Amino acid sequence: MWLRAIGSLNSETRRKALADFCSAAHRQGDVYACTTASLPFLFALADDPAAPDCASVVDVLLSIGRESVDRATKSA
């Protein structure tokens, strides 16, 4: 539900969905299995020129990527 709403044309729906998604699937920067499972959709949305507010989606993708790299570096 959140992922579909992130692509909504309604800015308030998008904002709330992105905030709810981050609170559940990327809480305090953590990366969960559900976070990873959402990546194909987030990448598709970020790559869609017709999608509204791509910058917010890219920000979330960058945050997920940075956290994943940090964790991999710490565990190596």
PyMOL Python script that loads the backbone (N, CA, C, O; Angstrom):
from pymol import cmd

cmd.read_pdbstr("""\
ATOM      1  N   MET A   1       0.808  -1.175   0.000  1.00  0.00           N
ATOM      2  CA  MET A   1       0.000   0.000   0.000  1.00  0.00           C
ATOM      3  C   MET A   1       0.865   1.257   0.000  1.00  0.00           C
ATOM      4  O   MET A   1       0.596   2.179  -0.771  1.00  0.00           O
ATOM      5  N   TRP A   2       1.901   1.320   0.848  1.00  0.00           N
ATOM      6  CA  TRP A   2       2.749   2.508   0.908  1.00  0.00           C
ATOM      7  C   TRP A   2       3.482   2.732  -0.402  1.00  0.00           C
ATOM      8  O   TRP A   2       3.574   3.861  -0.884  1.00  0.00           O
ATOM      9  N   LEU A   3       4.000   1.665  -0.974  1.00  0.00           N
ATOM     10  CA  LEU A   3       4.782   1.820  -2.199  1.00  0.00           C
ATOM     11  C   LEU A   3       3.932   2.375  -3.329  1.00  0.00           C
ATOM     12  O   LEU A   3       4.395   3.226  -4.088  1.00  0.00           O
ATOM     13  N   ARG A   4       2.721   1.916  -3.451  1.00  0.00           N
ATOM     14  CA  ARG A   4       1.826   2.437  -4.481  1.00  0.00           C
ATOM     15  C   ARG A   4       1.511   3.911  -4.203  1.00  0.00           C
ATOM     16  O   ARG A   4       1.477   4.725  -5.125  1.00  0.00           O
ATOM     17  N   ALA A   5       1.286   4.245  -2.948  1.00  0.00           N
ATOM     18  CA  ALA A   5       0.936   5.623  -2.580  1.00  0.00           C
ATOM     19  C   ALA A   5       2.110   6.581  -2.756  1.00  0.00           C
ATOM     20  O   ALA A   5       1.900   7.777  -2.958  1.00  0.00           O
ATOM     21  N   ILE A   6       3.336   6.081  -2.683  1.00  0.00           N
ATOM     22  CA  ILE A   6       4.508   6.934  -2.909  1.00  0.00           C
ATOM     23  C   ILE A   6       4.488   7.503  -4.326  1.00  0.00           C
ATOM     24  O   ILE A   6       5.031   8.581  -4.568  1.00  0.00           O
ATOM     25  N   GLY A   7       3.876   6.798  -5.247  1.00  0.00           N
ATOM     26  CA  GLY A   7       3.763   7.264  -6.627  1.00  0.00           C
ATOM     27  C   GLY A   7       2.495   8.056  -6.905  1.00  0.00           C
ATOM     28  O   GLY A   7       2.216   8.382  -8.059  1.00  0.00           O
ATOM     29  N   SER A   8       1.724   8.371  -5.875  1.00  0.00           N
ATOM     30  CA  SER A   8       0.458   9.082  -6.042  1.00  0.00           C
ATOM     31  C   SER A   8       0.670  10.484  -6.624  1.00  0.00           C
ATOM     32  O   SER A   8       1.713  11.103  -6.414  1.00  0.00           O
ATOM     33  N   LEU A   9      -0.316  10.963  -7.343  1.00  0.00           N
ATOM     34  CA  LEU A   9      -0.279  12.327  -7.856  1.00  0.00           C
ATOM     35  C   LEU A   9      -0.598  13.342  -6.760  1.00  0.00           C
ATOM     36  O   LEU A   9      -0.306  14.529  -6.909  1.00  0.00           O
ATOM     37  N   ASN A  10      -1.189  12.887  -5.673  1.00  0.00           N
ATOM     38  CA  ASN A  10      -1.531  13.759  -4.552  1.00  0.00           C
ATOM     39  C   ASN A  10      -0.306  13.928  -3.644  1.00  0.00           C
ATOM     40  O   ASN A  10       0.204  12.950  -3.096  1.00  0.00           O
ATOM     41  N   SER A  11       0.156  15.154  -3.492  1.00  0.00           N
ATOM     42  CA  SER A  11       1.395  15.390  -2.739  1.00  0.00           C
ATOM     43  C   SER A  11       1.291  14.983  -1.267  1.00  0.00           C
ATOM     44  O   SER A  11       2.261  14.479  -0.701  1.00  0.00           O
ATOM     45  N   GLU A  12       0.145  15.191  -0.649  1.00  0.00           N
ATOM     46  CA  GLU A  12      -0.017  14.808   0.762  1.00  0.00           C
ATOM     47  C   GLU A  12      -0.026  13.290   0.915  1.00  0.00           C
ATOM     48  O   GLU A  12       0.547  12.760   1.866  1.00  0.00           O
ATOM     49  N   THR A  13      -0.670  12.593  -0.009  1.00  0.00           N
ATOM     50  CA  THR A  13      -0.664  11.127   0.004  1.00  0.00           C
ATOM     51  C   THR A  13       0.765  10.617  -0.142  1.00  0.00           C
ATOM     52  O   THR A  13       1.176   9.700   0.570  1.00  0.00           O
ATOM     53  N   ARG A  14       1.522  11.209  -1.064  1.00  0.00           N
ATOM     54  CA  ARG A  14       2.931  10.813  -1.274  1.00  0.00           C
ATOM     55  C   ARG A  14       3.756  11.051  -0.028  1.00  0.00           C
ATOM     56  O   ARG A  14       4.502  10.172   0.404  1.00  0.00           O
ATOM     57  N   ARG A  15       3.630  12.236   0.553  1.00  0.00           N
ATOM     58  CA  ARG A  15       4.424  12.589   1.726  1.00  0.00           C
ATOM     59  C   ARG A  15       4.150  11.627   2.884  1.00  0.00           C
ATOM     60  O   ARG A  15       5.078  11.138   3.528  1.00  0.00           O
ATOM     61  N   LYS A  16       2.876  11.364   3.138  1.00  0.00           N
ATOM     62  CA  LYS A  16       2.502  10.468   4.243  1.00  0.00           C
ATOM     63  C   LYS A  16       2.975   9.042   3.971  1.00  0.00           C
ATOM     64  O   LYS A  16       3.484   8.375   4.872  1.00  0.00           O
ATOM     65  N   ALA A  17       2.811   8.580   2.751  1.00  0.00           N
ATOM     66  CA  ALA A  17       3.225   7.214   2.408  1.00  0.00           C
ATOM     67  C   ALA A  17       4.737   7.043   2.559  1.00  0.00           C
ATOM     68  O   ALA A  17       5.203   6.029   3.078  1.00  0.00           O
ATOM     69  N   LEU A  18       5.493   8.031   2.108  1.00  0.00           N
ATOM     70  CA  LEU A  18       6.951   7.939   2.218  1.00  0.00           C
ATOM     71  C   LEU A  18       7.380   7.964   3.685  1.00  0.00           C
ATOM     72  O   LEU A  18       8.274   7.219   4.088  1.00  0.00           O
ATOM     73  N   ALA A  19       6.747   8.816   4.474  1.00  0.00           N
ATOM     74  CA  ALA A  19       7.064   8.874   5.907  1.00  0.00           C
ATOM     75  C   ALA A  19       6.700   7.560   6.595  1.00  0.00           C
ATOM     76  O   ALA A  19       7.476   7.046   7.401  1.00  0.00           O
ATOM     77  N   ASP A  20       5.536   7.020   6.283  1.00  0.00           N
ATOM     78  CA  ASP A  20       5.116   5.746   6.887  1.00  0.00           C
ATOM     79  C   ASP A  20       6.022   4.598   6.458  1.00  0.00           C
ATOM     80  O   ASP A  20       6.389   3.749   7.270  1.00  0.00           O
ATOM     81  N   PHE A  21       6.383   4.579   5.167  1.00  0.00           N
ATOM     82  CA  PHE A  21       7.288   3.549   4.666  1.00  0.00           C
ATOM     83  C   PHE A  21       8.622   3.615   5.411  1.00  0.00           C
ATOM     84  O   PHE A  21       9.126   2.598   5.889  1.00  0.00           O
ATOM     85  N   CYS A  22       9.183   4.809   5.504  1.00  0.00           N
ATOM     86  CA  CYS A  22      10.476   4.951   6.175  1.00  0.00           C
ATOM     87  C   CYS A  22      10.393   4.574   7.647  1.00  0.00           C
ATOM     88  O   CYS A  22      11.324   3.981   8.192  1.00  0.00           O
ATOM     89  N   SER A  23       9.283   4.913   8.292  1.00  0.00           N
ATOM     90  CA  SER A  23       9.110   4.552   9.705  1.00  0.00           C
ATOM     91  C   SER A  23       9.049   3.044   9.907  1.00  0.00           C
ATOM     92  O   SER A  23       9.504   2.531  10.929  1.00  0.00           O
ATOM     93  N   ALA A  24       8.493   2.342   8.943  1.00  0.00           N
ATOM     94  CA  ALA A  24       8.330   0.893   9.077  1.00  0.00           C
ATOM     95  C   ALA A  24       9.478   0.101   8.463  1.00  0.00           C
ATOM     96  O   ALA A  24       9.950  -0.871   9.052  1.00  0.00           O
ATOM     97  N   ALA A  25       9.922   0.511   7.291  1.00  0.00           N
ATOM     98  CA  ALA A  25      10.868  -0.318   6.534  1.00  0.00           C
ATOM     99  C   ALA A  25      12.301   0.208   6.557  1.00  0.00           C
ATOM    100  O   ALA A  25      13.214  -0.461   6.073  1.00  0.00           O
ATOM    101  N   HIS A  26      12.499   1.383   7.106  1.00  0.00           N
ATOM    102  CA  HIS A  26      13.850   1.954   7.147  1.00  0.00           C
ATOM    103  C   HIS A  26      14.002   2.783   8.418  1.00  0.00           C
ATOM    104  O   HIS A  26      14.637   3.837   8.430  1.00  0.00           O
ATOM    105  N   ARG A  27      13.399   2.272   9.481  1.00  0.00           N
ATOM    106  CA  ARG A  27      13.351   2.969  10.768  1.00  0.00           C
ATOM    107  C   ARG A  27      14.747   3.215  11.297  1.00  0.00           C
ATOM    108  O   ARG A  27      15.549   2.288  11.408  1.00  0.00           O
ATOM    109  N   GLN A  28      15.037   4.450  11.621  1.00  0.00           N
ATOM    110  CA  GLN A  28      16.331   4.869  12.162  1.00  0.00           C
ATOM    111  C   GLN A  28      17.479   4.372  11.300  1.00  0.00           C
ATOM    112  O   GLN A  28      18.567   4.086  11.801  1.00  0.00           O
ATOM    113  N   GLY A  29      17.227   4.270   9.990  1.00  0.00           N
ATOM    114  CA  GLY A  29      18.269   3.873   9.060  1.00  0.00           C
ATOM    115  C   GLY A  29      18.486   2.383   8.926  1.00  0.00           C
ATOM    116  O   GLY A  29      19.330   1.958   8.136  1.00  0.00           O
ATOM    117  N   ASP A  30      17.753   1.575   9.673  1.00  0.00           N
ATOM    118  CA  ASP A  30      17.929   0.125   9.571  1.00  0.00           C
ATOM    119  C   ASP A  30      17.487  -0.378   8.200  1.00  0.00           C
ATOM    120  O   ASP A  30      16.656   0.234   7.529  1.00  0.00           O
ATOM    121  N   VAL A  31      18.057  -1.492   7.812  1.00  0.00           N
ATOM    122  CA  VAL A  31      17.703  -2.136   6.549  1.00  0.00           C
ATOM    123  C   VAL A  31      17.203  -3.538   6.873  1.00  0.00           C
ATOM    124  O   VAL A  31      17.942  -4.372   7.395  1.00  0.00           O
ATOM    125  N   TYR A  32      15.939  -3.783   6.554  1.00  0.00           N
ATOM    126  CA  TYR A  32      15.294  -5.059   6.840  1.00  0.00           C
ATOM    127  C   TYR A  32      15.061  -5.815   5.532  1.00  0.00           C
ATOM    128  O   TYR A  32      15.318  -5.290   4.449  1.00  0.00           O
ATOM    129  N   ALA A  33      14.580  -7.037   5.640  1.00  0.00           N
ATOM    130  CA  ALA A  33      14.241  -7.809   4.439  1.00  0.00           C
ATOM    131  C   ALA A  33      13.177  -7.087   3.614  1.00  0.00           C
ATOM    132  O   ALA A  33      13.236  -7.087   2.385  1.00  0.00           O
ATOM    133  N   CYS A  34      12.210  -6.474   4.286  1.00  0.00           N
ATOM    134  CA  CYS A  34      11.162  -5.757   3.553  1.00  0.00           C
ATOM    135  C   CYS A  34      11.725  -4.514   2.862  1.00  0.00           C
ATOM    136  O   CYS A  34      11.226  -4.106   1.813  1.00  0.00           O
ATOM    137  N   THR A  35      12.764  -3.912   3.447  1.00  0.00           N
ATOM    138  CA  THR A  35      13.413  -2.762   2.810  1.00  0.00           C
ATOM    139  C   THR A  35      14.034  -3.209   1.499  1.00  0.00           C
ATOM    140  O   THR A  35      13.863  -2.565   0.464  1.00  0.00           O
ATOM    141  N   THR A  36      14.750  -4.313   1.554  1.00  0.00           N
ATOM    142  CA  THR A  36      15.396  -4.854   0.365  1.00  0.00           C
ATOM    143  C   THR A  36      14.368  -5.255  -0.683  1.00  0.00           C
ATOM    144  O   THR A  36      14.570  -5.020  -1.874  1.00  0.00           O
ATOM    145  N   ALA A  37      13.273  -5.856  -0.248  1.00  0.00           N
ATOM    146  CA  ALA A  37      12.229  -6.280  -1.189  1.00  0.00           C
ATOM    147  C   ALA A  37      11.574  -5.093  -1.894  1.00  0.00           C
ATOM    148  O   ALA A  37      11.043  -5.246  -2.993  1.00  0.00           O
ATOM    149  N   SER A  38      11.607  -3.925  -1.279  1.00  0.00           N
ATOM    150  CA  SER A  38      10.989  -2.740  -1.888  1.00  0.00           C
ATOM    151  C   SER A  38      11.881  -2.069  -2.924  1.00  0.00           C
ATOM    152  O   SER A  38      11.408  -1.219  -3.678  1.00  0.00           O
ATOM    153  N   LEU A  39      13.147  -2.427  -2.976  1.00  0.00           N
ATOM    154  CA  LEU A  39      14.091  -1.735  -3.861  1.00  0.00           C
ATOM    155  C   LEU A  39      13.697  -1.739  -5.334  1.00  0.00           C
ATOM    156  O   LEU A  39      13.787  -0.687  -5.967  1.00  0.00           O
ATOM    157  N   PRO A  40      13.265  -2.855  -5.919  1.00  0.00           N
ATOM    158  CA  PRO A  40      12.889  -2.806  -7.344  1.00  0.00           C
ATOM    159  C   PRO A  40      11.799  -1.770  -7.633  1.00  0.00           C
ATOM    160  O   PRO A  40      11.864  -1.064  -8.639  1.00  0.00           O
ATOM    161  N   PHE A  41      10.809  -1.681  -6.759  1.00  0.00           N
ATOM    162  CA  PHE A  41       9.750  -0.703  -6.956  1.00  0.00           C
ATOM    163  C   PHE A  41      10.296   0.716  -6.812  1.00  0.00           C
ATOM    164  O   PHE A  41       9.988   1.585  -7.627  1.00  0.00           O
ATOM    165  N   LEU A  42      11.098   0.950  -5.791  1.00  0.00           N
ATOM    166  CA  LEU A  42      11.654   2.288  -5.579  1.00  0.00           C
ATOM    167  C   LEU A  42      12.544   2.714  -6.745  1.00  0.00           C
ATOM    168  O   LEU A  42      12.493   3.866  -7.177  1.00  0.00           O
ATOM    169  N   PHE A  43      13.364   1.786  -7.258  1.00  0.00           N
ATOM    170  CA  PHE A  43      14.199   2.113  -8.414  1.00  0.00           C
ATOM    171  C   PHE A  43      13.353   2.417  -9.648  1.00  0.00           C
ATOM    172  O   PHE A  43      13.654   3.345 -10.399  1.00  0.00           O
ATOM    173  N   ALA A  44      12.303   1.641  -9.852  1.00  0.00           N
ATOM    174  CA  ALA A  44      11.421   1.885 -11.001  1.00  0.00           C
ATOM    175  C   ALA A  44      10.750   3.249 -10.877  1.00  0.00           C
ATOM    176  O   ALA A  44      10.627   3.975 -11.863  1.00  0.00           O
ATOM    177  N   LEU A  45      10.326   3.590  -9.691  1.00  0.00           N
ATOM    178  CA  LEU A  45       9.680   4.880  -9.461  1.00  0.00           C
ATOM    179  C   LEU A  45      10.676   6.020  -9.679  1.00  0.00           C
ATOM    180  O   LEU A  45      10.333   7.032 -10.290  1.00  0.00           O
ATOM    181  N   ALA A  46      11.881   5.866  -9.196  1.00  0.00           N
ATOM    182  CA  ALA A  46      12.906   6.897  -9.361  1.00  0.00           C
ATOM    183  C   ALA A  46      13.290   7.071 -10.826  1.00  0.00           C
ATOM    184  O   ALA A  46      13.704   8.155 -11.236  1.00  0.00           O
ATOM    185  N   ASP A  47      13.157   6.020 -11.608  1.00  0.00           N
ATOM    186  CA  ASP A  47      13.539   6.047 -13.020  1.00  0.00           C
ATOM    187  C   ASP A  47      12.409   6.497 -13.936  1.00  0.00           C
ATOM    188  O   ASP A  47      12.631   6.724 -15.126  1.00  0.00           O
ATOM    189  N   ASP A  48      11.209   6.627 -13.401  1.00  0.00           N
ATOM    190  CA  ASP A  48      10.043   6.994 -14.204  1.00  0.00           C
ATOM    191  C   ASP A  48       9.952   8.513 -14.330  1.00  0.00           C
ATOM    192  O   ASP A  48       9.706   9.194 -13.334  1.00  0.00           O
ATOM    193  N   PRO A  49      10.146   9.062 -15.538  1.00  0.00           N
ATOM    194  CA  PRO A  49      10.112  10.522 -15.686  1.00  0.00           C
ATOM    195  C   PRO A  49       8.740  11.118 -15.377  1.00  0.00           C
ATOM    196  O   PRO A  49       8.639  12.313 -15.100  1.00  0.00           O
ATOM    197  N   ALA A  50       7.706  10.323 -15.420  1.00  0.00           N
ATOM    198  CA  ALA A  50       6.361  10.817 -15.127  1.00  0.00           C
ATOM    199  C   ALA A  50       6.023  10.751 -13.639  1.00  0.00           C
ATOM    200  O   ALA A  50       5.017  11.315 -13.208  1.00  0.00           O
ATOM    201  N   ALA A  51       6.845  10.075 -12.861  1.00  0.00           N
ATOM    202  CA  ALA A  51       6.571   9.926 -11.429  1.00  0.00           C
ATOM    203  C   ALA A  51       6.820  11.248 -10.713  1.00  0.00           C
ATOM    204  O   ALA A  51       7.822  11.915 -10.968  1.00  0.00           O
ATOM    205  N   PRO A  52       5.923  11.622  -9.831  1.00  0.00           N
ATOM    206  CA  PRO A  52       6.111  12.865  -9.078  1.00  0.00           C
ATOM    207  C   PRO A  52       7.131  12.694  -7.955  1.00  0.00           C
ATOM    208  O   PRO A  52       7.257  11.611  -7.384  1.00  0.00           O
ATOM    209  N   ASP A  53       7.842  13.745  -7.646  1.00  0.00           N
ATOM    210  CA  ASP A  53       8.749  13.802  -6.494  1.00  0.00           C
ATOM    211  C   ASP A  53       9.797  12.699  -6.468  1.00  0.00           C
ATOM    212  O   ASP A  53      10.014  12.050  -5.445  1.00  0.00           O
ATOM    213  N   CYS A  54      10.438  12.500  -7.604  1.00  0.00           N
ATOM    214  CA  CYS A  54      11.492  11.481  -7.692  1.00  0.00           C
ATOM    215  C   CYS A  54      12.635  11.755  -6.710  1.00  0.00           C
ATOM    216  O   CYS A  54      13.274  10.824  -6.219  1.00  0.00           O
ATOM    217  N   ALA A  55      12.883  13.024  -6.430  1.00  0.00           N
ATOM    218  CA  ALA A  55      13.993  13.369  -5.539  1.00  0.00           C
ATOM    219  C   ALA A  55      13.833  12.731  -4.158  1.00  0.00           C
ATOM    220  O   ALA A  55      14.816  12.278  -3.573  1.00  0.00           O
ATOM    221  N   SER A  56      12.625  12.691  -3.639  1.00  0.00           N
ATOM    222  CA  SER A  56      12.396  12.070  -2.324  1.00  0.00           C
ATOM    223  C   SER A  56      12.661  10.572  -2.364  1.00  0.00           C
ATOM    224  O   SER A  56      13.202  10.004  -1.415  1.00  0.00           O
ATOM    225  N   VAL A  57      12.279   9.940  -3.457  1.00  0.00           N
ATOM    226  CA  VAL A  57      12.517   8.504  -3.607  1.00  0.00           C
ATOM    227  C   VAL A  57      14.018   8.240  -3.713  1.00  0.00           C
ATOM    228  O   VAL A  57      14.526   7.294  -3.110  1.00  0.00           O
ATOM    229  N   VAL A  58      14.720   9.062  -4.469  1.00  0.00           N
ATOM    230  CA  VAL A  58      16.172   8.908  -4.593  1.00  0.00           C
ATOM    231  C   VAL A  58      16.841   9.124  -3.242  1.00  0.00           C
ATOM    232  O   VAL A  58      17.791   8.414  -2.912  1.00  0.00           O
ATOM    233  N   ASP A  59      16.373  10.080  -2.460  1.00  0.00           N
ATOM    234  CA  ASP A  59      16.924  10.291  -1.112  1.00  0.00           C
ATOM    235  C   ASP A  59      16.792   9.038  -0.251  1.00  0.00           C
ATOM    236  O   ASP A  59      17.721   8.673   0.469  1.00  0.00           O
ATOM    237  N   VAL A  60      15.643   8.387  -0.327  1.00  0.00           N
ATOM    238  CA  VAL A  60      15.439   7.154   0.441  1.00  0.00           C
ATOM    239  C   VAL A  60      16.372   6.061  -0.068  1.00  0.00           C
ATOM    240  O   VAL A  60      16.976   5.343   0.728  1.00  0.00           O
ATOM    241  N   LEU A  61      16.494   5.930  -1.383  1.00  0.00           N
ATOM    242  CA  LEU A  61      17.397   4.926  -1.953  1.00  0.00           C
ATOM    243  C   LEU A  61      18.842   5.171  -1.507  1.00  0.00           C
ATOM    244  O   LEU A  61      19.560   4.233  -1.160  1.00  0.00           O
ATOM    245  N   LEU A  62      19.254   6.425  -1.520  1.00  0.00           N
ATOM    246  CA  LEU A  62      20.616   6.748  -1.072  1.00  0.00           C
ATOM    247  C   LEU A  62      20.811   6.411   0.405  1.00  0.00           C
ATOM    248  O   LEU A  62      21.863   5.902   0.794  1.00  0.00           O
ATOM    249  N   SER A  63      19.823   6.686   1.208  1.00  0.00           N
ATOM    250  CA  SER A  63      19.910   6.369   2.628  1.00  0.00           C
ATOM    251  C   SER A  63      20.020   4.861   2.847  1.00  0.00           C
ATOM    252  O   SER A  63      20.828   4.401   3.654  1.00  0.00           O
ATOM    253  N   ILE A  64      19.216   4.109   2.133  1.00  0.00           N
ATOM    254  CA  ILE A  64      19.275   2.642   2.230  1.00  0.00           C
ATOM    255  C   ILE A  64      20.654   2.149   1.790  1.00  0.00           C
ATOM    256  O   ILE A  64      21.252   1.295   2.444  1.00  0.00           O
ATOM    257  N   GLY A  65      21.144   2.685   0.696  1.00  0.00           N
ATOM    258  CA  GLY A  65      22.459   2.277   0.181  1.00  0.00           C
ATOM    259  C   GLY A  65      23.585   2.610   1.139  1.00  0.00           C
ATOM    260  O   GLY A  65      24.459   1.781   1.391  1.00  0.00           O
ATOM    261  N   ARG A  66      23.566   3.830   1.675  1.00  0.00           N
ATOM    262  CA  ARG A  66      24.617   4.225   2.625  1.00  0.00           C
ATOM    263  C   ARG A  66      24.618   3.329   3.854  1.00  0.00           C
ATOM    264  O   ARG A  66      25.676   2.893   4.307  1.00  0.00           O
ATOM    265  N   GLU A  67      23.442   3.056   4.390  1.00  0.00           N
ATOM    266  CA  GLU A  67      23.354   2.210   5.582  1.00  0.00           C
ATOM    267  C   GLU A  67      23.838   0.794   5.280  1.00  0.00           C
ATOM    268  O   GLU A  67      24.520   0.177   6.099  1.00  0.00           O
ATOM    269  N   SER A  68      23.487   0.288   4.113  1.00  0.00           N
ATOM    270  CA  SER A  68      23.925  -1.062   3.732  1.00  0.00           C
ATOM    271  C   SER A  68      25.440  -1.134   3.603  1.00  0.00           C
ATOM    272  O   SER A  68      26.059  -2.099   4.050  1.00  0.00           O
ATOM    273  N   VAL A  69      26.034  -0.121   2.995  1.00  0.00           N
ATOM    274  CA  VAL A  69      27.495  -0.085   2.842  1.00  0.00           C
ATOM    275  C   VAL A  69      28.161   0.043   4.214  1.00  0.00           C
ATOM    276  O   VAL A  69      29.136  -0.653   4.498  1.00  0.00           O
ATOM    277  N   ASP A  70      27.639   0.927   5.060  1.00  0.00           N
ATOM    278  CA  ASP A  70      28.200   1.081   6.398  1.00  0.00           C
ATOM    279  C   ASP A  70      28.176  -0.218   7.179  1.00  0.00           C
ATOM    280  O   ASP A  70      29.151  -0.573   7.842  1.00  0.00           O
ATOM    281  N   ARG A  71      27.064  -0.921   7.098  1.00  0.00           N
ATOM    282  CA  ARG A  71      26.944  -2.187   7.830  1.00  0.00           C
ATOM    283  C   ARG A  71      27.901  -3.249   7.266  1.00  0.00           C
ATOM    284  O   ARG A  71      28.518  -4.003   8.019  1.00  0.00           O
ATOM    285  N   ALA A  72      28.014  -3.295   5.942  1.00  0.00           N
ATOM    286  CA  ALA A  72      28.916  -4.264   5.318  1.00  0.00           C
ATOM    287  C   ALA A  72      30.362  -3.973   5.685  1.00  0.00           C
ATOM    288  O   ALA A  72      31.148  -4.892   5.912  1.00  0.00           O
ATOM    289  N   THR A  73      30.708  -2.708   5.742  1.00  0.00           N
ATOM    290  CA  THR A  73      32.067  -2.309   6.084  1.00  0.00           C
ATOM    291  C   THR A  73      32.396  -2.655   7.532  1.00  0.00           C
ATOM    292  O   THR A  73      33.501  -3.104   7.835  1.00  0.00           O
ATOM    293  N   LYS A  74      31.433  -2.446   8.421  1.00  0.00           N
ATOM    294  CA  LYS A  74      31.641  -2.738   9.844  1.00  0.00           C
ATOM    295  C   LYS A  74      31.745  -4.235  10.103  1.00  0.00           C
ATOM    296  O   LYS A  74      32.446  -4.656  11.024  1.00  0.00           O
ATOM    297  N   SER A  75      31.053  -5.043   9.299  1.00  0.00           N
ATOM    298  CA  SER A  75      31.067  -6.490   9.547  1.00  0.00           C
ATOM    299  C   SER A  75      32.213  -7.183   8.820  1.00  0.00           C
ATOM    300  O   SER A  75      32.435  -8.378   9.015  1.00  0.00           O
ATOM    301  N   ALA A  76      32.935  -6.456   7.993  1.00  0.00           N
ATOM    302  CA  ALA A  76      34.034  -7.073   7.230  1.00  0.00           C
ATOM    303  C   ALA A  76      35.294  -7.144   8.037  1.00  0.00           C
ATOM    304  O   ALA A  76      36.313  -7.634   7.550  1.00  0.00           O
TER     305      ALA A  76
END
""", "prot")
cmd.dss("prot")
cmd.show_as("cartoon", "prot")
cmd.util.cbc("prot")
cmd.orient("prot")
